[in-house]
Amino acid sequence: MNWDTIEGKWTQAKGQVKEKWGKLTDDELDVIAGKRDQLVGKVQERYGVARDEAEKQVKEFESSCNC
C-alpha cells in the first residue's frame, strides 16, 4: 500500500498504528494526521530508536497496512 492511501484513510489507519506503536497517544496521532515524516519522528522519540530503525518500522507498517 502506498502512503498516500494511508494518509487519506488516516482515521481508519490510526487503530492499526495504535496496535503497532501503543506508546503513541491519541493526541499525538491526531497531530500526526497521516504525515509519514511526523510518524517516523514520533516512533523515533517514543521508542528511543535511530531514525533508520523508525523508517524501517514505518515502511514495514506501510507494506502490511490493511487500511
LOTIMAR-905219 format. One line per 5 residues: number of its first residue (from 0); for each residue x, y, z of C-alpha. Coordinates in steps of 0.001 Angstrom, whole numbers. Example, Ala and Ser with C-alpha at 12.3 -4.5 7.8 and 13.67 -1.06 7.14 Angstrom:
2
0) 12300:-4500:7800 ~ 13670:-1060:7140
This chain:
67
0) 0:0:0 ~ 1306:3466:-677 ~ 1454:6177:1944 ~ -997:8470:119 ~ -3707:5864:649
5) -2855:5517:4340 ~ -2867:9288:4754 ~ -6233:9529:3017 ~ -7693:6888:5323 ~ -5889:8091:8453
10) -8968:7740:10659 ~ -9120:4021:9877 ~ -5329:3607:9907 ~ -4978:5129:13389 ~ -6277:1949:15003
15) -3628:-141:13294 ~ -936:2432:14126 ~ -2034:2308:17770 ~ -1804:-1513:17751 ~ 1738:-1418:16395
20) 3005:1537:18435 ~ 939:1524:21625 ~ 3047:4216:23283 ~ 1715:6828:20881 ~ -1206:8770:22336
25) -4440:9606:20561 ~ -3469:13289:20694 ~ -142:12534:19004 ~ -1920:10523:16310 ~ -4282:13446:15724
30) -1310:15814:15331 ~ 492:13370:13012 ~ -2668:13343:10856 ~ -1234:10817:8404 ~ 2058:12633:7789
35) 4693:9933:7311 ~ 7666:12038:8467 ~ 5862:13011:11654 ~ 5037:9369:12390 ~ 8674:8387:11870
40) 9770:11172:14228 ~ 7298:10156:16946 ~ 8273:6477:16700 ~ 11901:7511:16998 ~ 11187:9738:20002
45) 8822:7415:21918 ~ 10746:4202:21370 ~ 14280:5608:21531 ~ 15346:4145:18206 ~ 17539:5601:15486
50) 15893:7370:12553 ~ 16846:4480:10250 ~ 15100:1972:12524 ~ 11991:4147:12790 ~ 11929:4474:8977
55) 12230:691:8665 ~ 9331:101:11068 ~ 7090:2599:9276 ~ 7986:1073:5904 ~ 7033:-2380:7221
60) 3762:-942:8530 ~ 3114:693:5167 ~ 3559:-2671:3429 ~ 1256:-4555:5788 ~ -1464:-1975:6483
65) -4998:-3164:5746 ~ -6344:362:5550
